[in-house]
Amino acid sequence: MKSPKEIVQGMLDNDAFSQLLGMKIKALELGFCQLSCPVSNQTTNGFQIAHGGLTYSLADSALAFAANTYGYQCMSIDTQIAHLAKVQLGDTLTATCTEVHRGKTTGVYEVHIKNQDQKVVAYFKGTVYISEQCW
């Protein structure tokens, strides 16, 4: 079976959207992932702040990477996000995903997204389906 690092690097190598957003893996363990990405002109909305889809996408990728570290292919079946603070152009975001529960067929994860000042700007919760398909 592949290592968590091999699995996640393979996922990222094939994930054009995460690459487009400039996501970088900062830390990785079983059931845990930390990703970062910059807020660029291309990721702002009409108010000149980060589009909510940026924080959502960062959290969703962190969830996917954390859940798949065990070697079984997982996909999200339910997610929700709360945007807690404004994210500015030029900010660097870091998403930290931790496992809350992992059963035989489902797992629950929390993601806290912070800016470079360690201020929590979003909170995300996701549930994944754990398949029997190995990486």
Protein Blocks (a to p, Z undefined) as FASTA:
>chain_A
ZZfklmmmmmmmmmmklmmnopacfbdcehiacddddddfklccfkopacfklmmmmmmm
mmmmmmmmnopacddfbdcdddfbdcdehiacddddddfbdcfkbccdddddddfkopaf
bdcdddddddfbdZZ
